[in-house]
Amino acid sequence: MTQPRVITRALGLMLAATLGGLGGCNGSEASPADTTTPPASVELAVVKPTVTCASLSSTNLVDIGGVGSTITSATEGSIAINGKDTKFCTVEGTLAPAVGFRVRLPLETWTQRTLDIGCGGLCGSISAAVDPGQAYGCPLVQSGGFVLASTNMGHTNAEATWSLDAQRRVDFAYRAVHITNLAAKKLTLAFYGQAQKYAYFVGCSDGGREGLMAAQRYPTDYNGIVVGAPAFLFQTQNSLLHGWGSRANRDNGLTTGNIVMYPAKAAVLHKAVVAACDAQDGQTDGLLSDPRLCSYDPAALQCADGATDTSACLTATEVASARKFYAGPRDASTNRRVLVGTSQYGSELNWSGVFVPANDTPTTRLGSDNFVNGARSVIFTDATPPTIDELDFSEAFYAKLRPRHPLNDATNPDLTAFKAAGGKLILWHGWADQHISPLGTIAYYEAMQKVLGQSTMDAFMRMYLVPGVAHCGSGEGHDKMDLVTAAVNWVEKGTAPDGITTNRTDAAGAVTASRPVYPYPALAKLNSGADATQAGNYTKGPALYTSQVPDWAGSEFFNPYAAAPL
């Protein structure tokens, strides 16, 4: 893996490499012995179009989307990727009833691969489809080697009532990504006179849910899938999880209450957490390699009675909120955990804009309120879905979440069909995620262990947990990584990924630090006395936390199930 002193040389080599190959790639696999040279991939020749871009406008997609499916435009143009213009034929259209799509087909650089890009949140818009994320420095992306595709998932942001329509809910849940994939492949065949040799998917947040949904429902759609911070526990995530964040940060537990904690105090808490727990992983670097090792009690920061200056401590009310953030809700009758996980130690600086206000200006609204309100009609079958103040943090409330679990959730651990089709899955999550608890992703991993067995899992999937990284990127950790190249190398050469080098960059994009992450549960271990900013100074270390995810009220959602509607 490239270190700061070899970044310039590595990028130059990438741009000079044959377009069909992968060359060196920032964020590729790393090993203690060699952190600058990733394995080569199978080279595929560049294939040029056999018809004009404009001719694609007559491609019939009715067989894929149904009557009313149309192509609205097919135009040529150049798009700058990392400062280099790449020529694409961009095709846009609608798959009935309202699945908008965009497919970009390279005019001069196609290497016989497709890459579908997931959409986050509740979607409602189409990605520009040039930067898939999770592909930092990847030459196949930078040189325009993929046909790229994305979708609005069946609605636009201007349609406030889309979730009241059953077909639109199905399109959002799983259909839109699938039929966009089929449309992209049909356009690829029409444009180049041949089908792709390999198909890939990359997505984070709801895009991660979409990738897992594809592996579970349509196991032959993709050869390789990269999934980040998946919102795959959709029913719980956008109701009880965000609802708890909102409730925990109000003095009366309702949206009528006063907001308790603001960013300045979250920063005070973060500093104390890091001071208390940073060294538990054997290195002091400001990052918690596994926050589960930490058991810091915010009460240690509580202001003295009668204190007039509380800027460097937490009031009793703030202590109570912080404890709730970490602990999550429990059923009042059974004391059983209601959620699989909530905020992890070390994530405090990322809470702003979610269940802590975006800044220190007094307000009555939290970001979590918006997430719950926006998804009510997607999640619940009630004629009038419960409001955020009507959520009940109990085992009994799961009766309201079960009906659409087989539709919206992508938590089925039985990926036997995907593995049988030769599919490869790379799953990752930032430990400091402020939106989706990494414990949910760990619970899915453990469910796969139970259903498939570790040796079967190792044959087709890897999971990486990245210290200090927030939701889908940013944070204090090393959030720049190339998992796309790792997936391509695995699918096409059979080189299973081990160490993945992650990078931290400054405002100008220069790499300031790098370190590896290893397949869960292994941790990166810094060599004694070595520079912590250089990836080559780490080796694969053992897990320091070995307990299973605690029992919780929705654990049944990680059992195998029949997806619905069929």
C-alpha positions in Angstrom: 0.0 0.0 0.0 1.2 3.5 -0.8 2.6 5.5 2.0 2.8 9.3 1.9 6.3 9.3 0.5 5.3 7.2 -2.5 1.9 8.6 -3.3 3.0 10.7 -6.2 4.9 7.9 -7.8 2.0 5.5 -7.3 -0.5 7.7 -8.9 1.7 8.3 -11.9 2.1 4.5 -12.3 -1.7 4.1 -12.1 -2.4 6.6 -14.8 0.3 5.1 -17.1 -0.9 1.5 -16.6 -2.8 -0.4 -19.2 -6.5 0.6 -18.8 -7.5 -3.0 -18.7 -5.4 -3.8 -15.7 -5.5 -2.4 -12.2 -1.9 -1.4 -11.6 -1.2 0.1 -8.1 -4.1 1.5 -6.2 -4.3 3.6 -3.1 -6.1 1.6 -0.5 -5.5 -1.8 -2.0 -4.4 -4.8 0.0 -1.5 -4.5 2.4 0.7 -6.9 4.1 3.4 -6.4 6.7 6.0 -7.4 4.2 5.0 -5.1 1.3 2.7 -2.2 1.7 3.3 -0.6 -1.7 2.5 -3.3 -4.3 -1.0 -4.8 -4.5 -1.5 -8.0 -6.4 -2.2 -7.6 -10.1 -5.6 -8.4 -11.5 -6.6 -10.2 -14.6 -6.2 -7.8 -17.5 -9.2 -7.2 -19.7 -8.9 -5.5 -23.1 -10.5 -2.2 -23.7 -13.6 -2.6 -25.9 -14.9 0.3 -28.1 -18.6 0.9 -29.0 -20.0 -0.7 -32.1 -22.9 1.7 -32.5 -23.5 5.4 -31.9 -24.5 6.8 -28.5 -27.6 8.4 -30.0 -28.8 5.0 -31.3 -29.2 3.8 -27.7 -32.3 6.1 -27.4 -34.2 3.5 -29.3 -33.4 0.6 -27.0 -36.6 -1.1 -25.8 -36.7 -1.6 -22.1 -40.3 -2.7 -21.8 -39.2 -6.3 -21.2 -37.3 -5.1 -18.1 -39.5 -2.3 -16.6 -42.9 -3.0 -18.2 -45.1 -0.8 -20.4 -44.3 2.9 -20.0 -40.5 2.3 -19.7 -38.7 4.8 -21.8 -35.3 6.3 -22.6 -35.4 10.1 -22.6 -31.9 10.9 -23.6 -28.6 9.4 -24.9 -25.9 12.0 -25.2 -22.1 12.1 -25.4 -20.0 14.3 -23.0 -16.8 14.5 -21.0 -16.8 14.3 -17.2 -13.7 15.2 -15.1 -12.6 12.4 -12.8 -9.8 13.5 -10.5 -8.9 16.2 -13.0 -8.9 14.0 -16.1 -11.7 14.1 -18.6 -13.4 10.8 -19.4 -15.8 10.5 -22.3 -19.1 8.8 -21.7 -22.3 8.1 -23.4 -24.9 9.0 -20.8 -28.3 7.4 -21.1 -31.2 8.5 -18.9 -34.8 7.2 -18.7 -37.5 5.7 -16.6 -38.4 2.1 -15.9 -42.2 1.9 -15.2 -43.8 3.1 -13.2 -41.3 5.8 -12.0 -37.8 4.3 -11.6 -35.4 6.9 -12.9 -32.0 5.7 -14.0 -28.8 6.9 -15.4 -26.2 4.8 -17.1 -22.8 6.1 -18.2 -21.0 4.1 -20.9 -17.3 4.9 -21.6 -16.6 5.8 -25.2 -12.9 5.0 -25.2 -12.0 3.2 -22.0 -14.4 0.4 -21.2 -12.7 -2.7 -19.7 -15.7 -5.1 -19.9 -17.0 -4.3 -16.4 -20.1 -2.7 -15.0 -20.4 -1.0 -11.6 -23.8 -0.1 -10.1 -23.7 2.6 -7.4 -26.1 2.6 -4.4 -28.2 5.5 -3.2 -28.3 6.7 0.4 -31.1 7.8 2.7 -34.5 7.4 1.2 -32.9 8.3 -2.2 -35.2 10.3 -4.5 -32.4 11.5 -6.8 -30.0 10.0 -9.3 -26.3 10.0 -8.5 -24.0 11.7 -11.0 -22.6 8.1 -11.2 -18.9 9.0 -11.5 -17.6 8.6 -8.0 -18.7 5.3 -6.3 -16.9 6.0 -3.0 -14.9 3.3 -1.3 -12.6 3.3 -4.3 -10.0 5.8 -3.3 -7.3 6.0 -6.0 -8.7 3.1 -7.9 -7.4 3.3 -11.5 -10.4 1.5 -13.0 -12.6 4.3 -11.7 -10.2 7.1 -12.5 -9.6 5.9 -16.0 -13.3 5.3 -16.9 -13.0 1.5 -17.0 -16.6 0.8 -15.8 -20.0 1.2 -17.2 -21.6 3.1 -14.3 -25.3 3.0 -13.3 -27.5 4.5 -10.6 -31.2 5.0 -9.9 -33.5 7.2 -7.9 -35.2 4.0 -6.5 -38.6 4.8 -7.9 -39.4 8.3 -6.7 -38.2 11.9 -6.5 -37.6 14.0 -3.5 -40.5 16.3 -4.7 -43.0 13.5 -4.2 -44.0 13.7 -0.6 -46.5 10.8 -0.8 -44.6 8.2 -2.7 -44.4 5.9 0.3 -48.2 5.6 0.4 -48.1 3.7 -2.9 -47.4 -0.1 -2.6 -45.5 -0.3 -5.9 -43.3 2.6 -5.0 -42.4 0.9 -1.7 -41.5 -2.3 -3.5 -39.3 -0.3 -6.0 -37.6 1.4 -3.1 -37.1 -1.8 -1.1 -35.4 -3.8 -3.9 -36.9 -3.7 -7.4 -35.4 -0.4 -8.6 -31.8 -1.5 -8.2 -32.4 -4.8 -9.8 -34.1 -3.5 -12.9 -31.6 -0.7 -13.3 -28.9 -3.4 -13.2 -30.7 -5.2 -16.0 -31.2 -2.1 -18.0 -27.5 -1.2 -17.7 -26.5 -4.6 -18.9 -28.9 -4.4 -21.9 -27.5 -1.0 -22.9 -24.0 -2.4 -22.4 -24.7 -5.2 -24.8 -26.3 -2.9 -27.4 -23.5 -0.3 -27.2 -20.4 -2.5 -27.3 -21.8 -5.6 -29.1 -20.9 -7.8 -26.2 -22.0 -8.3 -22.6 -19.9 -7.3 -19.6 -17.6 -10.0 -18.2 -18.0 -8.9 -14.6 -20.6 -6.9 -12.7 -20.0 -5.0 -9.5 -22.0 -3.0 -6.9 -20.8 -0.5 -4.4 -22.9 1.4 -1.8 -23.0 2.8 1.7 -25.8 3.4 4.2 -29.0 2.6 2.3 -26.8 1.9 -0.6 -25.3 -0.8 1.7 -28.7 -2.2 2.3 -29.3 -2.2 -1.4 -26.1 -4.3 -2.0 -27.1 -6.8 0.6 -30.6 -6.9 -0.8 -29.2 -7.8 -4.2 -27.0 -10.6 -2.7 -30.1 -12.0 -0.9 -32.8 -11.6 -3.6 -30.8 -11.6 -6.9 -27.7 -13.6 -6.2 -26.6 -13.6 -9.9 -26.9 -9.9 -10.5 -23.3 -9.1 -9.3 -20.0 -10.9 -9.2 -18.7 -8.6 -6.4 -20.5 -6.4 -3.9 -19.0 -3.8 -1.6 -21.2 -2.8 1.3 -20.5 0.1 3.7 -22.4 0.9 7.0 -25.6 -0.8 5.8 -29.0 0.4 6.8 -30.1 -3.2 6.3 -32.0 -3.2 9.6 -34.2 -0.6 8.0 -37.3 -1.2 10.1 -35.5 -0.6 13.4 -32.9 1.9 12.3 -35.4 4.5 11.1 -37.8 4.1 13.9 -36.5 3.0 17.3 -32.8 3.8 16.8 -33.2 7.4 15.7 -36.2 7.7 17.9 -34.1 6.8 20.9 -31.4 9.3 20.0 -34.1 12.0 19.9 -35.7 10.9 23.2 -32.4 10.5 25.0 -31.4 14.1 24.3 -34.6 15.8 25.6 -35.2 16.5 29.2 -38.7 15.0 29.1 -38.1 12.4 26.5 -40.5 14.0 24.0 -40.2 16.5 21.2 -41.8 19.1 23.4 -38.8 18.9 25.8 -35.7 20.9 25.8 -32.6 19.6 24.0 -29.9 18.7 26.5 -26.6 18.1 24.8 -25.0 20.3 22.1 -21.8 19.8 20.1 -19.5 21.7 22.5 -20.4 19.3 25.3 -20.2 16.3 23.0 -16.6 17.4 22.3 -15.9 17.6 26.1 -17.2 14.1 26.5 -15.2 12.8 23.5 -11.9 14.2 24.9 -12.6 12.4 28.2 -13.5 9.1 26.5 -10.3 9.1 24.4 -8.2 9.9 27.4 -9.7 7.0 29.3 -9.8 4.4 26.6 -7.4 5.2 23.9 -4.5 3.0 25.2 -6.7 -0.1 25.7 -5.8 -1.3 22.3 -2.1 -1.1 23.0 -1.4 2.1 21.2 -2.1 5.8 22.0 -3.2 7.4 18.7 -6.5 9.1 19.5 -8.5 6.3 18.0 -10.3 3.4 19.6 -9.6 0.2 17.6 -12.5 -1.6 19.3 -14.8 0.7 21.4 -16.3 -2.3 23.1 -13.2 -2.4 25.3 -14.3 1.0 26.8 -16.6 1.3 29.7 -16.3 5.0 30.5 -19.0 6.4 32.8 -19.9 10.0 31.8 -20.6 10.7 35.5 -16.8 11.1 35.9 -17.3 14.4 34.0 -20.2 15.7 36.1 -19.8 19.3 37.3 -19.4 19.9 41.0 -22.5 21.0 42.8 -23.1 24.7 42.5 -20.5 25.1 39.7 -21.0 28.4 37.8 -18.8 27.5 34.8 -19.9 24.2 33.3 -18.1 24.5 29.9 -15.5 21.8 30.8 -17.8 19.4 32.6 -21.3 17.9 32.1 -24.4 18.8 34.0 -26.3 16.0 35.7 -28.9 16.2 32.8 -26.1 16.0 30.2 -24.6 13.0 32.0 -28.0 11.3 32.0 -28.4 11.9 28.2 -24.8 10.6 27.5 -25.5 7.4 29.4 -28.7 6.9 27.4 -26.8 7.4 24.1 -24.3 4.6 24.9 -26.6 2.2 26.7 -29.7 2.3 24.5 -33.3 1.5 25.7 -34.4 -1.5 27.7 -37.9 -3.0 28.0 -39.3 -1.6 31.2 -40.9 -5.0 32.1 -38.3 -7.5 31.0 -35.1 -5.3 31.1 -34.2 -6.9 27.7 -32.3 -4.6 25.3 -34.5 -3.1 22.7 -31.8 -2.3 20.1 -28.8 -4.3 18.9 -26.6 -1.3 19.5 -26.4 2.5 19.7 -23.6 5.0 19.8 -20.1 3.7 20.4 -17.5 5.3 22.5 -15.3 7.5 20.4 -18.1 8.6 18.1 -19.0 11.7 20.1 -17.7 14.3 17.7 -19.9 12.9 14.9 -23.2 13.2 16.8 -23.8 16.7 15.6 -26.6 16.9 13.1 -28.2 13.6 14.2 -29.3 13.3 17.9 -27.2 16.4 18.8 -27.9 19.7 17.1 -25.6 20.6 14.2 -24.2 23.6 16.1 -24.5 25.2 19.6 -27.3 27.6 18.6 -30.4 26.7 20.7 -32.9 24.8 18.7 -36.0 22.6 19.1 -35.3 20.2 16.3 -32.9 17.3 15.9 -31.8 15.5 12.7 -33.1 12.2 14.2 -36.6 13.7 14.2 -36.5 14.1 10.4 -35.2 10.6 9.8 -38.1 9.1 11.8 -40.7 11.3 10.3 -39.6 10.7 6.7 -39.7 6.9 7.0 -43.0 6.4 8.9 -45.1 5.3 5.9 -42.3 3.1 4.6 -41.9 1.2 7.9 -45.4 0.9 9.4 -48.6 -0.6 8.1 -50.8 1.6 10.3 -53.2 3.9 8.6 -51.7 6.6 10.7 -48.1 5.6 11.5 -46.8 6.4 15.0 -45.1 9.6 15.5 -41.7 9.9 17.1 -43.4 10.6 20.4 -45.6 7.5 20.1 -42.7 5.1 19.7 -42.7 2.5 22.5 -39.2 1.2 23.4 -40.4 -2.3 24.3 -40.3 -5.9 23.0 -44.0 -5.6 22.2 -43.4 -2.7 19.8 -41.7 -5.1 17.4 -45.1 -6.4 16.4 -45.4 -3.1 14.4 -42.0 -3.7 12.8 -42.4 -7.3 11.7 -45.0 -6.9 8.8 -42.6 -5.1 6.5 -39.4 -6.7 7.8 -39.3 -9.2 4.9 -39.8 -6.3 2.5 -37.5 -3.5 3.7 -34.8 -5.3 5.7 -31.8 -7.0 4.2 -30.8 -9.1 7.2 -31.1 -12.6 5.8 -27.8 -14.3 6.8 -28.3 -17.2 4.4 -26.2 -16.2 1.3 -25.8 -19.7 0.1 -27.1 -18.9 -3.4 -24.8 -15.8 -3.7 -21.8 -17.9 -2.8 -22.8 -20.7 -5.1 -23.0 -18.2 -8.0 -19.4 -17.2 -7.2 -20.2 -13.9 -5.6 -17.8 -12.1 -3.4 -18.9 -9.7 -0.6 -16.9 -7.1 1.2 -18.6 -5.5 4.2 -17.2 -2.5 6.2 -18.4 -0.1 8.9 -16.8 2.8 10.7 -16.6 2.4 14.5 -17.5 6.0 15.0 -20.7 5.9 12.9 -23.3 8.4 14.1 -26.3 7.0 12.1 -26.1 3.2 12.2 -24.5 1.2 14.9 -21.7 -1.0 13.9 -22.9 -3.6 16.4 -25.8 -4.3 14.0 -23.3 -5.2 11.3 -21.4 -7.4 13.7 -24.7 -9.1 14.7 -25.2 -9.9 11.0 -21.7 -11.3 10.7 -22.4 -13.5 13.8 -25.7 -14.6 12.2 -23.8 -15.7 9.1 -21.4 -17.6 11.2 -24.3 -19.5 12.8 -26.0 -20.2 9.5 -23.1 -20.8 7.1 -20.1 -21.5 9.3 -16.8 -19.6 9.4 -15.1 -21.6 6.6 -18.0 -21.0 4.2 -18.0 -17.3 5.1 -14.3 -17.0 4.5 -14.6 -18.4 1.0 -16.7 -15.4 -0.2 -16.9 -12.6 2.4 -14.8 -10.3 4.4 -15.8 -7.6 7.0 -13.7 -4.6 8.1 -14.3 -2.3 11.0 -12.5 1.0 10.7 -11.5 3.0 13.9 -12.6 6.6 14.2 -14.5 6.7 10.9 -18.0 8.2 10.9 -21.0 7.3 8.7 -19.7 6.3 5.3 -16.6 8.4 5.8 -15.1 11.4 7.5 -14.4 11.5 11.2 -11.0 11.3 12.9 -10.1 8.0 11.4 -8.6 6.9 8.1 -11.6 7.0 5.8 -10.0 6.8 2.3 -9.8 3.2 1.1 -10.1 1.2 -2.1 -12.4 -1.7 -1.6 -13.5 -1.8 -5.2 -10.0 -2.9 -6.3 -10.0 -5.5 -3.5 -13.4 -6.9 -4.8 -12.1 -6.9 -8.4 -9.0 -8.8 -7.5 -10.9 -11.3 -5.5 -13.5 -11.9 -8.2 -11.2 -12.0 -11.2 -8.0 -13.4 -9.8 -9.2 -15.2 -6.8 -7.0 -13.1 -4.5 -8.9 -12.9 -1.3 -8.3 -9.5 0.5 -6.6 -9.5 3.9 -5.1 -6.2 5.0 -6.7 -3.1 3.4 -4.8 0.1 3.7 -6.8 3.1 4.9 -5.7 6.7 4.5 -6.3 10.0 6.1 -6.0 13.1 3.9 -5.8 16.9 4.5 -7.9 19.6 2.9 -5.8 19.5 -0.2 -6.2 15.8 -0.6 -2.7 14.9 0.4 -2.3 11.7 2.4 -1.2 12.5 6.0 -1.4 9.1 7.5 -2.1 5.5 6.6 -2.8 2.3 8.5 -4.2 -1.1 7.6 -7.5 -2.8 8.7 -7.8 -6.5 8.8 -10.7 -8.9 8.4 -12.9 -8.9 11.6 -12.1 -9.6 14.4 -8.4 -9.1 13.9 -6.9 -5.7 14.8 -4.0 -3.7 13.4 -1.1 -3.8 15.8 1.5 -1.1 15.8 5.1 -2.3 15.9 6.8 -1.2 19.1 8.1 2.3 18.9 7.1 2.7 15.3 5.5 5.7 13.5 1.7 5.2 13.8 1.1 7.2 10.6 2.7 4.6 8.3 0.7 1.6 7.3 3.9 -0.5 6.9 4.5 -0.3 10.7 1.5 -2.5 11.5 0.9 -6.2 11.6 -2.2 -8.2 12.0 -3.0 -8.5 15.7 -5.5 -10.7 17.6 -8.9 -9.7 18.6 -9.0 -8.0 22.0 -12.8 -8.3 22.5 -14.3 -11.7 21.9 -17.9 -11.6 23.3 -20.9 -12.0 21.1 -23.4 -9.2 20.5 -25.8 -9.2 23.5 -29.3 -10.5 23.2 -31.9 -7.9 22.1 -35.6 -7.7 21.2 -35.2 -7.8 17.5 -32.6 -10.6 17.2 -35.1 -12.7 15.2 -34.6 -10.3 12.3 -31.2 -12.0 11.7 -32.7 -15.4 11.3 -33.2 -16.7 7.7 -36.5 -15.7 6.2 -38.4 -15.7 2.9 -38.2 -12.3 1.3 -41.6 -10.7 0.5 -43.3 -9.9 -1.7 -42.0 -12.9 -3.7 
